[in-house]
């Protein structure tokens, strides 16, 4: 292995990996061979053995540690702008939390955090599966790399990798004592600190400690609504999650710390034990919500509130609305006629479009505004080298998650739609892998067993129309899964190879739903009480009892590879994946059938044709892939009144292709180019799905592209100046299934620029960056309600700058 220069190599490499680092690839497993006159070569243990990534037939894009640092990527979602046909946001609709990974690969994913829903893209950190999208926005603290695998990964990863998988590998402890530290300052009062240290303890024991802190002020200012102090409101009188922070003067701030400790024991050449513990603490404001539309309908909840306060009480009684406009569960005072009685001290504001500020950077104060998360985990990875070139590997892990978050989807001084959540989850997983070779190394095989169990609770508190509807729903869930898998690669000769894999999965799920509507709004409007599930508690709207679901699934992968020469591979593969089914839990009104509504698993079957090649003395690397996916039983949210139901309401055939390249123009100039095309539109929908045929799927732009240049300038002093310029583009993006026009993000191009000075000794560096220089504020999600015709959106920040000082000794 050549000695590594302090020069930084190309920003990211298109890779193709059949097995998506399910075991996690350590620094010992992945070797990067560096030569300043050619494209770097990367070897990985992607299929449980060391292998050149250009020989592994599936599409994957990788960001190395130097790329993550140079591009100032602070969490995994920021990697998506570099990778075609991949979209990752750090939140989901009506959540407000910045810790939710809404990941989509080739049009398939999940943008909801609810415990009853499963992700469509699996996230693995050092081989450990993160079951919830909440808490999966992994910080880039001391990482070795991020690998994004595209297409169904149902055989080696299992369920919930129907769109693909994200494999994150942290850096392994080193056998030399060293420390690295970085301090970053920038826009919105940004202050980031990162520190990592390798501390050898003995000949056999290595250790590593890493820590990061990220602080930033909010980028949306909150102001008082003019004259609101003269009106009454019931804010603070409802049952909500206790972490209320509505007094904050901004949204979109950041306050997060992360830490990791690793110990590695090397008994001899045949046994290695790696122990790891990590934690994340988030305590910040909610993401900004901008009100874009408010057309209050007379028949909706907000319209009824307006009617209540503007209509005499006796008239409301005659209309049958007396009870609905009376006292509201936790609030003793009535709404009927308060604005037209003789008492000016009880007057209330109306819901109107006056709450629209017209600016993404300013909103009116009111409602929940917090995002708190505590997550930690421990893992043990043991590797034994057995006789006959066999390897046995065990990955044991436990994780714990607690989070409270809330936001107002109608930012206003009165409560139109205030939503808060409290989620608790813990999980345990165990994977055992056995790998080996046969037939004079022509056959490479891997087989294994996997066990997973999680349980927890999710409390939903939702307030509509100043308490006309008050949801308080505590749901308990328990999920268990077991799987067995095998994966075979057989090299027929120098030019042809075959691949086959299979996985069987059995899972059992339990739900005890506790959804209640405290104001009994449906009863006040005439819903028959005898249809309610619990006659001793007329607030209960979710069916009684423990609900159960069982699923059995068998998935395969098959393919063939052709090697016309040592530098070129053409492959054709077929792969399958599934995403687990579940229940609708967010009821806002009782259901007449009094049966817990369920939905079935999603299924995906994909064919991929790919090319991986290197040209011109390894100065050009080119990877291409075309794919077609049959995506069936798509789980789609469809509103029924105020209740978001989930149904298998759509089918789709997804087509597309990707091109990713890395070019060495000369010894000091590198270029990366990528482009993705994606045809992901619903072509068959059910009548109850509310989706229009031809609607583009969420987070699935038709075109995505990226271009980056890096120039290395040696200085006479021995120091080096590195200049980096980047451009990324996505075409129009849909942010909800109804394709609401106000929530569509138009085509956007973003630019960034950085200049990095590296000292002659390589022991310190200084980087000045400008990101999103085109100052684009992008819609990442939003909420549209047709029951009271409001639309609100969450926007990213605009142009930012940062300055980073790093030291290494």
VOGU-3710 file (C-alpha; in Angstrom, 3 decimals, decimal comma):
1> xxxxxxxxxx> 0,000/0,000/0,000  1,481/3,314/-1,024  2,101/6,000/1,543  -0,815/8,396/1,609  -0,095/11,954/0,590  -1,677/14,802/2,514  -3,347/15,732/-0,749  -7,058/15,012/-0,723  -8,334/12,707/-3,414  -11,575/12,998/-5,430
11> xxxxxxxxxx> -14,728/14,034/-3,629  -16,740/10,829/-3,985  -16,603/7,593/-5,882  -19,378/5,701/-7,592  -19,212/2,176/-6,308  -21,111/-1,012/-6,961  -21,521/-3,371/-4,053  -23,601/-6,551/-3,939  -23,741/-6,710/-0,167  -24,360/-3,351/1,438
21> xxxxxxxxxx> -21,913/-3,371/4,313  -24,432/-5,112/6,536  -21,539/-6,000/8,794  -19,949/-2,540/8,539  -16,561/-2,121/6,876  -13,714/-1,134/9,168  -10,506/0,608/8,260  -8,810/-2,786/8,239  -11,417/-4,070/5,742  -11,311/-1,149/3,319
31> xxxxxxxxxx> -7,974/-0,219/1,757  -7,547/2,895/-0,350  -4,557/2,769/-2,663  -3,438/6,255/-3,522  -1,333/7,365/-6,457  -1,349/11,000/-7,430  -1,326/10,092/-11,123  -4,424/7,890/-11,178  -7,927/7,476/-9,783  -7,896/5,951/-6,312
41> xxxxxxxxxx> -8,758/2,265/-5,972  -11,073/1,121/-3,185  -11,284/-2,411/-1,818  -14,186/-3,357/0,431  -15,528/-6,438/2,175  -18,926/-5,738/0,675  -19,689/-9,411/0,024  -17,966/-10,546/3,241  -14,578/-10,617/1,494  -12,032/-8,071/0,273
51> xxxxxxxxxx> -12,976/-7,069/-3,258  -12,418/-4,238/-5,699  -15,602/-2,198/-5,767  -15,545/-2,121/-9,554  -16,038/-5,903/-9,544  -19,237/-5,854/-7,465  -22,434/-5,718/-9,532  -24,916/-3,351/-7,949  -25,190/0,428/-7,871  -23,832/2,228/-4,809
61> xxxxxxxxxx> -22,390/5,691/-4,243  -19,818/6,334/-1,535  -18,665/9,438/0,285  -15,252/9,083/1,891  -14,094/10,669/5,154  -12,170/13,399/3,330  -15,219/14,199/1,177  -17,439/14,458/4,246  -14,975/16,890/5,838  -14,216/18,964/2,751
71> xxxxxxxxxx> -17,885/19,409/1,814  -18,864/20,216/5,420  -21,418/17,381/5,532  -22,621/17,355/9,143  -25,314/14,664/8,870  -26,264/11,898/6,462  -29,099/13,821/4,752  -26,665/16,321/3,243  -25,092/13,563/1,169  -28,131/13,290/-1,094
81> xxxxxxxxxx> -27,314/16,350/-3,192  -24,215/14,505/-4,439  -25,986/11,298/-5,492  -28,400/10,965/-8,435  -31,910/9,598/-7,826  -31,499/9,938/-4,054  -33,409/12,395/-1,841  -32,958/12,670/1,926  -34,653/15,199/4,216  -34,174/15,593/7,971
91> xxxxxxxxxx> -37,859/15,898/8,859  -41,352/14,782/7,877  -44,749/16,513/7,628  -46,484/17,726/10,840  -43,496/16,820/13,000  -41,165/19,789/13,420  -38,298/17,495/14,453  -34,970/17,768/12,642  -34,053/14,198/13,654  -36,328/12,305/11,228
101> xxxxxxxxxx> -34,745/10,742/8,149  -37,138/10,858/5,184  -35,056/8,945/2,642  -36,077/8,070/-0,924  -33,992/6,071/-3,385  -35,211/5,680/-6,964  -38,682/6,879/-5,971  -39,216/4,552/-2,994  -39,042/5,559/0,662  -41,016/6,876/3,634
111> xxxxxxxxxx> -41,680/10,411/4,880  -43,546/9,620/8,093  -42,051/8,828/11,492  -45,023/7,024/13,110  -44,202/3,872/15,068  -46,787/1,888/13,078  -44,953/2,654/9,796  -41,680/1,220/8,540  -38,917/2,993/6,604  -38,546/2,282/2,900
121> xxxxxxxxxx> -34,764/2,744/3,027  -32,833/0,844/5,681  -30,150/2,627/7,714  -27,213/0,641/9,138  -24,413/2,029/11,297  -21,480/-0,377/11,631  -23,851/-3,163/10,652  -26,552/-2,242/13,215  -30,045/-1,571/11,847  -31,841/1,645/12,930
131> xxxxxxxxxx> -35,501/0,631/12,945  -37,079/4,097/13,283  -36,773/7,036/10,893  -36,780/9,172/14,059  -33,208/9,234/15,307  -31,783/8,060/11,967  -30,334/11,442/10,924  -26,885/10,141/11,777  -24,191/12,685/12,553  -20,987/12,391/10,529
141> xxxxxxxxxx> -18,814/12,265/13,631  -15,539/10,480/12,854  -16,866/8,409/9,957  -14,913/6,271/7,529  -17,541/6,638/4,806  -21,225/6,652/3,828  -22,426/4,083/1,278  -25,798/4,516/-0,442  -27,048/1,336/-2,120  -29,750/1,715/-4,741
151> xxxxxxxxxx> -32,570/-0,674/-5,487  -34,192/-3,419/-3,370  -31,791/-5,050/-0,910  -34,207/-7,715/0,328  -31,835/-10,688/0,506  -28,849/-9,450/2,484  -30,557/-6,597/4,339  -34,098/-7,917/4,623  -37,341/-6,039/5,160  -37,684/-2,272/4,833
161> xxxxxxxxxx> -34,864/-1,922/2,286  -37,335/-1,903/-0,594  -35,848/1,319/-1,981  -32,264/0,694/-0,948  -29,968/0,935/2,040  -27,670/3,477/3,656  -24,626/1,888/5,261  -22,593/4,160/7,529  -19,167/3,057/8,717  -17,422/4,790/11,608
171> xxxxxxxxxx> -13,645/4,997/11,760  -11,820/2,132/13,463  -9,392/2,754/16,357  -5,796/3,173/15,213  -2,606/1,757/16,719  -0,955/5,176/17,031  -1,790/7,904/19,549  -3,300/10,891/17,778  -5,913/13,619/18,156  -7,947/15,624/15,680
181> xxxxxxxxxx> -10,033/18,707/16,444  -12,087/21,183/14,415  -13,806/24,449/15,295  -16,346/25,930/12,859  -18,109/29,294/12,972  -20,605/30,625/10,480  -24,041/31,946/9,566  -26,829/32,203/12,173  -24,310/32,088/14,998  -23,107/28,630/14,049
191> xxxxxxxxxx> -20,555/27,126/16,427  -19,483/23,515/15,822  -16,813/21,586/17,709  -15,459/18,140/16,731  -12,800/16,188/18,586  -11,550/12,620/18,154  -8,643/10,778/19,740  -7,015/7,368/19,211  -5,426/5,987/22,378  -3,656/2,603/22,217
201> xxxxxxxxxx> -4,025/0,898/25,607  -1,764/-2,096/25,112  -0,433/-4,384/22,426  -3,836/-6,006/22,103  -6,243/-3,212/23,074  -6,979/-0,051/21,071  -9,414/2,702/22,004  -11,037/5,719/20,403  -13,103/8,630/21,742  -15,090/11,045/19,551
211> xxxxxxxxxx> -17,297/14,034/20,431  -19,151/16,760/18,541  -21,279/19,766/19,437  -23,418/21,708/16,946  -25,032/25,053/17,834  -26,924/27,453/15,564  -29,589/30,136/15,967  -32,922/29,800/14,215  -33,355/31,172/10,714  -37,070/31,998/10,959
221> xxxxxxxxxx> -38,034/34,862/13,272  -41,216/34,595/15,346  -43,160/37,803/15,981  -46,331/38,750/17,856  -49,501/39,095/15,810  -50,499/42,794/15,867  -53,121/43,418/18,547  -53,261/39,779/19,715  -52,777/40,826/23,336  -56,328/42,242/23,356
231> xxxxxxxxxx> -57,882/38,834/22,575  -58,334/35,609/24,544  -56,738/32,283/23,688  -56,719/28,852/25,328  -53,079/28,106/24,559  -51,563/26,078/27,403  -54,918/24,699/28,587  -54,859/21,545/26,450  -53,305/18,137/27,123  -50,108/18,172/25,066
241> xxxxxxxxxx> -46,564/16,848/25,417  -44,964/18,765/28,255  -41,963/20,153/26,400  -43,695/23,424/25,445  -41,374/26,137/24,140  -43,779/28,487/22,375  -42,035/31,509/23,921  -38,973/31,121/21,677  -38,370/33,957/19,247  -37,162/31,787/16,345
251> xxxxxxxxxx> -37,443/28,387/14,668  -34,863/26,307/12,867  -32,141/26,470/15,488  -29,731/23,660/16,280  -28,482/22,382/19,636  -27,013/18,891/19,397  -24,193/16,860/20,888  -22,911/13,432/19,800  -20,357/11,055/21,246  -18,857/7,645/20,552
261> xxxxxxxxxx> -16,396/5,373/22,388  -14,772/2,319/20,799  -12,547/-0,439/22,126  -10,928/-3,034/19,885  -9,266/-6,216/21,124  -7,012/-8,198/18,792  -6,161/-11,494/20,468  -4,287/-12,843/17,444  -4,686/-12,972/13,712  -7,797/-15,135/14,083
271> xxxxxxxxxx> -9,978/-13,186/16,554  -11,079/-9,542/16,830  -13,575/-7,977/19,245  -14,910/-4,441/18,761  -17,016/-2,808/21,499  -18,805/0,457/20,767  -21,107/2,880/22,595  -22,660/6,066/21,226  -25,123/8,760/22,265  -26,998/11,704/20,743
281> xxxxxxxxxx> -28,671/14,579/22,602  -30,867/17,118/20,790  -32,661/20,025/22,492  -33,677/22,657/19,983  -36,546/24,574/18,437  -38,808/23,048/15,807  -38,146/23,482/12,120  -39,774/26,585/10,593  -43,348/26,431/9,336  -44,525/28,956/6,771
291> xxxxxxxxxx> -48,252/29,468/6,215  -48,911/29,694/2,473  -52,695/29,441/2,212  -55,696/29,853/4,521  -59,184/29,720/3,024  -61,410/28,868/5,981  -64,431/26,784/4,934  -67,679/27,250/6,893  -68,111/23,462/7,267  -64,595/22,773/8,531
301> xxxxxxxxxx> -63,291/22,804/12,090  -61,785/26,272/11,796  -64,905/27,538/10,071  -67,041/26,130/12,884  -64,866/27,923/15,427  -65,434/31,186/13,552  -69,166/30,454/13,469  -69,221/29,681/17,195  -67,647/32,944/18,314  -69,611/35,065/15,798
311> xxxxxxxxxx> -73,129/33,628/16,254  -75,581/34,144/19,154  -75,820/31,183/21,513  -79,563/30,686/20,978  -79,077/30,587/17,213  -76,362/27,948/17,620  -78,778/25,866/19,733  -81,367/26,048/16,974  -78,731/24,897/14,452  -77,799/21,934/16,660
321> xxxxxxxxxx> -74,368/23,406/17,392  -74,911/24,380/20,984  -72,967/21,442/22,407  -70,167/21,761/19,862  -69,685/25,429/20,739  -69,895/24,830/24,485  -67,168/23,924/26,986  -64,320/21,890/25,438  -63,096/19,041/27,671  -60,017/20,554/29,341
331> xxxxxxxxxx> -61,366/24,081/28,804  -64,436/25,031/30,836  -65,375/28,209/28,998  -67,714/28,105/25,980  -67,154/29,673/22,572  -70,775/30,439/21,710  -71,325/34,093/20,831  -68,334/35,439/22,726  -67,519/38,065/20,093  -71,067/39,507/19,959
341> xxxxxxxxxx> -72,088/39,446/23,612  -71,886/42,394/25,967  -68,531/41,371/27,419  -65,541/42,682/25,415  -63,106/40,899/27,752  -63,846/37,472/26,247  -63,395/38,391/22,578  -61,370/36,053/20,373  -59,463/36,290/17,096  -60,973/34,761/13,960
351> xxxxxxxxxx> -59,097/32,320/11,747  -58,291/34,319/8,601  -55,549/34,668/6,004  -54,203/37,580/8,066  -51,935/34,985/9,681  -49,971/34,700/6,405  -46,845/36,856/6,749  -45,769/36,562/3,106  -42,196/35,721/4,123  -40,460/32,380/4,662
361> xxxxxxxxxx> -38,235/34,067/7,262  -41,025/35,399/9,502  -43,989/33,701/11,208  -46,357/34,557/14,017  -45,750/33,184/17,485  -47,945/30,470/18,917  -48,106/26,740/19,446  -45,561/24,023/20,117  -41,984/24,710/19,086  -39,528/22,080/20,289
371> xxxxxxxxxx> -37,500/19,068/19,214  -35,876/16,976/21,944  -34,192/13,615/21,462  -32,040/11,318/23,580  -30,665/8,213/21,860  -27,902/5,813/22,775  -26,693/2,384/21,854  -24,062/-0,289/22,480  -22,745/-3,022/20,203  -20,277/-5,887/20,160
381> xxxxxxxxxx> -18,771/-7,255/16,927  -16,758/-10,479/17,087  -14,869/-11,992/14,144  -13,269/-15,451/14,105  -11,060/-16,743/11,296  -11,850/-20,465/11,014  -10,064/-23,262/9,143  -10,602/-23,725/5,412  -10,825/-19,948/4,802  -14,111/-19,609/6,666
391> xxxxxxxxxx> -15,035/-16,560/8,762  -17,643/-16,400/11,538  -18,955/-12,973/12,512  -21,383/-11,924/15,238  -23,037/-8,486/15,580  -24,930/-7,894/18,839  -26,555/-4,524/19,527  -28,994/-2,672/21,772  -30,433/0,797/21,158  -32,693/3,127/23,158
401> xxxxxxxxxx> -34,602/6,187/21,941  -36,687/8,869/23,693  -37,963/11,914/21,853  -40,491/14,720/22,284  -41,272/17,130/19,468  -44,064/19,442/18,415  -45,088/22,183/16,036  -48,017/24,250/14,882  -48,917/23,552/11,253  -50,879/26,822/11,306
411> xxxxxxxxxx> -48,448/29,286/12,904  -50,774/31,786/14,585  -51,583/33,289/18,011  -54,557/30,917/18,356  -54,481/27,135/18,099  -55,598/26,040/14,663  -53,542/22,846/14,373  -51,037/22,115/17,102  -49,363/18,688/17,106  -46,902/17,173/19,556
421> xxxxxxxxxx> -45,495/13,692/20,121  -43,636/11,622/22,678  -41,935/8,467/21,345  -40,089/5,829/23,388  -38,429/2,877/21,652  -35,800/0,282/22,391  -34,461/-2,489/20,187  -32,144/-5,485/20,324  -30,630/-7,268/17,342  -28,357/-10,230/16,744
431> xxxxxxxxxx> -26,796/-11,264/13,450  -24,509/-14,247/12,838  -22,686/-14,575/9,503  -20,598/-17,433/8,140  -18,583/-16,927/4,964  -16,239/-19,086/2,939  -15,047/-20,315/-0,449  -15,242/-23,480/-2,518  -14,278/-25,070/-5,848  -10,756/-23,589/-5,761
441> xxxxxxxxxx> -12,124/-20,171/-4,810  -14,495/-20,060/-7,784  -17,424/-20,081/-5,342  -17,723/-17,344/-2,717  -20,564/-17,894/-0,240  -22,180/-16,237/2,751  -25,000/-17,400/4,968  -26,484/-16,157/8,208  -29,265/-15,741/10,744  -30,808/-12,508/11,999
451> xxxxxxxxxx> -33,007/-11,676/15,005  -34,627/-8,331/15,804  -37,038/-7,149/18,496  -38,332/-3,687/19,341  -41,038/-2,276/21,575  -42,149/1,127/22,681  -44,863/3,745/22,819  -45,952/6,759/20,799  -48,140/9,443/22,349  -49,938/11,731/19,868
461> xxxxxxxxxx> -51,506/14,970/21,105  -53,335/16,975/18,448  -55,431/20,112/18,966  -57,674/21,488/16,211  -59,749/24,679/16,233  -58,931/25,975/19,732  -59,827/22,636/21,265  -62,938/21,669/19,286  -61,005/18,436/18,644  -58,482/17,238/21,238
471> xxxxxxxxxx> -56,664/13,993/20,415  -54,761/12,185/23,133  -53,532/8,859/21,833  -51,040/6,580/23,556  -50,146/3,599/21,342  -47,996/0,650/22,428  -46,224/-1,463/19,817  -44,108/-4,617/19,796  -42,332/-5,957/16,692  -40,272/-9,132/16,345
481> xxxxxxxxxx> -38,516/-10,509/13,284  -36,319/-13,499/12,455  -34,602/-14,203/9,146  -32,233/-16,614/7,422  -30,254/-15,693/4,321  -27,685/-16,973/1,866  -25,658/-15,338/-0,891  -23,542/-17,053/-3,578  -21,117/-15,794/-6,224  -19,741/-18,314/-8,702
491> xxxxxxxxxx> -17,067/-17,381/-11,235  -17,552/-19,627/-14,269  -14,369/-18,454/-15,991  -12,353/-15,291/-16,596  -15,273/-13,616/-18,367  -18,480/-14,842/-16,731  -19,908/-14,977/-13,229  -23,251/-15,794/-11,599  -24,933/-14,458/-8,440  -27,783/-15,858/-6,387
501> xxxxxxxxxx> -29,209/-14,874/-3,009  -32,294/-15,675/-0,944  -33,787/-14,587/2,374  -36,743/-15,832/4,399  -38,284/-13,490/6,976  -40,986/-14,064/9,573  -42,282/-11,183/11,667  -44,923/-10,687/14,319  -46,364/-7,293/15,223  -48,582/-6,153/18,082
511> xxxxxxxxxx> -50,416/-2,873/18,638  -52,554/-1,650/21,498  -54,082/1,596/20,331  -55,318/4,082/22,898  -56,519/6,963/20,727  -59,028/9,205/22,540  -60,829/12,386/21,521  -61,205/14,241/24,782  -63,826/16,762/23,621  -66,162/14,055/22,226
521> xxxxxxxxxx> -66,698/16,303/19,221  -68,284/13,566/17,103  -70,879/12,866/19,807  -71,674/16,578/20,078  -72,427/16,548/16,345  -74,678/13,488/16,580  -72,473/10,383/16,229  -74,333/7,504/17,968  -72,600/6,706/21,262  -73,443/2,982/21,111
531> xxxxxxxxxx> -70,983/2,608/18,226  -68,061/3,712/20,385  -65,639/0,936/21,389  -65,771/1,537/25,159  -69,128/2,421/26,710  -67,401/3,191/30,000  -65,166/5,803/28,338  -66,906/7,740/25,571  -63,696/9,589/24,709  -62,171/6,329/23,413
541> xxxxxxxxxx> -62,213/6,124/19,600  -59,654/3,380/18,818  -60,857/-0,247/18,861  -60,138/-2,100/22,082  -57,701/-4,941/22,565  -54,248/-5,949/21,351  -54,086/-6,054/17,554  -51,774/-8,612/15,928  -50,298/-9,106/12,455  -47,986/-11,841/11,127
551> xxxxxxxxxx> -46,006/-11,722/7,876  -43,930/-14,360/6,099  -41,780/-13,325/3,184  -39,291/-14,979/0,827  -37,147/-12,841/-1,463  -34,449/-13,686/-4,005  -31,696/-12,023/-5,974  -30,154/-13,372/-9,164  -27,698/-12,024/-11,689  -24,975/-12,567/-14,236
561> xxxxxxxxxx> -21,729/-10,677/-14,783  -19,589/-10,360/-17,910  -15,964/-9,164/-17,817  -14,722/-8,332/-21,339  -11,396/-7,229/-19,814  -9,830/-6,558/-16,442  -11,142/-2,989/-16,304  -14,724/-3,479/-17,453  -17,759/-5,273/-16,058  -21,284/-5,535/-17,433
571> xxxxxxxxxx> -23,938/-6,988/-15,151  -27,611/-7,865/-15,250  -29,444/-8,439/-11,955  -32,912/-9,136/-10,596  -33,730/-8,250/-6,983  -36,769/-8,205/-4,712  -37,688/-6,327/-1,563  -40,603/-5,686/0,758  -41,701/-3,120/3,324  -43,752/-4,385/6,245
581> xxxxxxxxxx> -47,464/-3,708/6,737  -49,216/-2,253/9,787  -52,141/-0,250/11,118  -53,581/3,232/10,797  -53,387/4,674/14,312  -54,057/8,420/14,014  -57,838/8,373/14,273  -59,479/11,740/14,956  -63,043/10,402/15,070  -64,655/7,029/15,828
591> xxxxxxxxxx> -65,103/4,525/12,997  -68,413/2,750/12,544  -66,928/-0,698/11,862  -64,916/-0,481/15,128  -62,105/-2,558/13,626  -58,481/-1,403/13,623  -57,700/-0,427/9,995  -54,717/-2,288/8,538  -52,551/-2,135/5,422  -50,444/-4,828/3,740
601> xxxxxxxxxx> -46,713/-4,894/2,924  -45,319/-3,152/-0,128  -43,480/-5,201/-2,749  -40,779/-4,268/-5,276  -39,196/-6,301/-8,075  -36,363/-4,657/-9,952  -34,205/-5,436/-12,977  -30,924/-3,583/-13,361  -28,412/-3,451/-16,233  -25,097/-1,885/-15,326
611> xxxxxxxxxx> -21,650/-1,025/-16,631  -18,541/-0,358/-14,550  -15,351/0,623/-16,336  -12,032/2,416/-16,139  -10,280/4,025/-19,110  -7,116/5,777/-20,182  -4,635/4,363/-17,706  -7,175/4,542/-14,879  -7,660/8,296/-15,237  -11,405/7,906/-15,851
621> xxxxxxxxxx> -13,885/5,829/-13,896  -17,401/5,446/-15,326  -20,360/3,656/-13,752  -23,774/3,433/-15,390  -27,005/1,663/-14,446  -30,465/1,426/-15,996  -33,326/-0,052/-13,985  -37,005/-0,948/-14,094  -38,965/-1,573/-10,869  -42,410/-3,061/-10,411
631> xxxxxxxxxx> -43,617/-1,259/-7,259  -46,897/-2,723/-5,959  -49,286/-2,349/-3,005  -47,868/1,122/-2,352  -48,779/2,368/1,127  -50,386/5,753/0,566  -51,797/8,218/3,069  -55,347/9,301/2,211  -57,242/11,738/4,414  -60,726/10,838/5,591
641> xxxxxxxxxx> -61,848/14,034/7,228  -59,027/14,922/9,587  -57,808/11,322/9,872  -54,721/10,326/7,827  -55,485/6,747/6,734  -52,912/4,437/5,176  -54,035/2,121/2,389  -52,349/-0,016/-0,280  -53,837/2,380/-2,767  -51,434/2,492/-5,722
651> xxxxxxxxxx> -49,221/0,557/-8,145  -46,331/1,883/-10,151  -43,716/0,925/-12,724  -40,573/2,961/-12,086  -37,917/3,436/-14,757  -34,653/5,317/-14,771  -30,910/5,377/-15,198  -27,824/6,870/-13,566  -24,384/7,905/-14,735  -21,580/8,610/-12,269
661> xxxxxxxxxx> -18,011/9,397/-13,240  -14,709/10,447/-11,794  -12,076/12,037/-14,015  -8,420/12,833/-13,345  -7,767/15,759/-15,690  -4,161/16,058/-14,520  -2,178/15,439/-11,354  -3,786/18,447/-9,622  -7,303/18,679/-11,064  -10,170/16,264/-10,411
671> xxxxxxxxxx> -13,717/16,310/-11,677  -16,822/14,395/-10,615  -19,989/14,294/-12,692  -23,300/12,526/-12,129  -26,775/12,512/-13,634  -29,953/10,621/-12,836  -33,245/10,253/-14,678  -36,304/8,933/-12,870  -39,783/8,172/-14,184  -41,724/7,598/-10,945
681> xxxxxxxxxx> -45,416/8,365/-11,405  -48,473/6,584/-10,064  -49,949/4,685/-13,024  -52,671/2,765/-11,155  -54,601/3,973/-8,089  -57,564/2,845/-6,018  -60,693/4,966/-5,832  -60,190/5,714/-2,121  -56,571/6,712/-2,551  -57,175/10,384/-3,451
691> xxxxxxxxxx> -54,208/10,176/-5,830  -54,501/11,174/-9,459  -53,025/8,835/-12,069  -49,849/10,391/-13,411  -48,963/12,164/-10,163  -45,219/12,099/-9,509  -44,220/10,278/-6,340  -42,947/12,158/-3,323  -39,242/13,104/-3,359  -38,759/11,726/-6,879
701> xxxxxxxxxx> -37,597/14,494/-9,228  -37,302/13,518/-12,872  -33,774/14,902/-13,206  -30,940/15,179/-10,699  -27,345/16,125/-11,435  -24,131/17,082/-9,727  -20,763/18,434/-10,885  -17,678/19,144/-8,777  -14,144/20,339/-9,454  -11,157/20,211/-7,112
711> xxxxxxxxxx> -7,850/21,901/-7,789  -4,665/21,323/-5,778  -2,036/24,096/-5,800  1,326/23,338/-4,112  2,883/26,432/-2,546  6,603/27,204/-2,309  6,435/26,831/1,475  5,348/23,212/1,130  1,781/24,066/2,081  -1,109/23,406/-0,272
721> xxxxxxxxxx> -4,147/25,375/-1,404  -7,220/23,357/-2,382  -10,055/25,023/-4,304  -13,440/23,327/-4,607  -16,487/24,363/-6,570  -19,727/22,419/-6,794  -23,092/22,547/-8,556  -26,169/20,423/-7,921  -29,556/20,396/-9,645  -32,945/18,803/-9,102
731> xxxxxxxxxx> -36,007/19,269/-11,264  -39,489/19,876/-9,835  -40,152/17,846/-6,692  -43,525/16,787/-5,261  -43,869/16,942/-1,476  -47,260/15,293/-0,881  -49,321/12,566/-2,541  -51,983/15,008/-3,680  -49,329/16,971/-5,603  -50,537/20,241/-4,060
741> xxxxxxxxxx> -49,230/23,039/-6,253  -48,138/25,247/-3,362  -46,043/22,380/-1,978  -44,236/21,578/-5,216  -40,624/22,664/-5,214  -39,711/24,064/-8,617  -36,435/23,153/-10,316  -33,515/24,370/-8,279  -29,774/24,720/-8,844  -27,413/25,309/-5,952
751> xxxxxxxxxx> -23,745/26,288/-5,936  -21,042/26,072/-3,328  -17,447/27,201/-3,170  -14,617/26,448/-0,735  -10,947/27,287/-0,339  -8,813/25,155/1,977  -5,268/25,875/3,185  -3,250/22,883/4,452  -0,019/23,579/6,337  3,305/22,266/5,083
761> xxxxxxxxxx> 3,419/19,688/7,872  -0,233/18,729/7,361  -0,935/19,308/11,063  -3,500/22,092/10,623  -5,850/23,462/8,001  -8,213/26,404/7,493  -11,311/26,233/5,244  -13,595/29,037/4,095  -16,895/27,836/2,592  -19,920/29,390/0,953
771> xxxxxxxxxx> -22,929/27,071/0,547  -26,094/27,598/-1,473  -24,622/30,706/-3,035  -27,708/31,000/-5,254  -29,657/31,618/-1,992  -32,389/29,068/-2,720  -34,827/28,226/0,076  -36,167/24,770/-0,751  -39,451/23,213/0,407  -38,627/19,907/2,115
781> xxxxxxxxxx> -42,145/18,997/3,258  -45,535/20,495/3,951  -49,106/19,957/5,074  -52,261/20,535/3,057  -55,702/20,130/4,624  -58,753/20,029/2,387  -61,092/20,105/5,395  -60,165/23,684/6,219  -58,065/24,525/3,128  -54,767/25,483/4,651
791> xxxxxxxxxx> -51,291/24,862/3,274  -48,039/25,241/5,175  -44,471/24,342/4,241  -41,060/23,827/5,814  -38,231/25,627/3,987  -34,487/25,182/4,281  -32,194/28,078/5,106  -30,781/30,258/2,350  -27,169/31,202/1,651  -24,659/30,364/4,405
801> xxxxxxxxx> -20,935/30,722/5,040  -18,548/29,009/7,445  -14,914/29,094/8,538  -13,267/25,933/9,930  -9,952/25,574/11,743  -8,690/22,029/12,124  -5,637/20,590/13,884  -4,126/17,096/13,874  -1,360/15,868/16,148
//
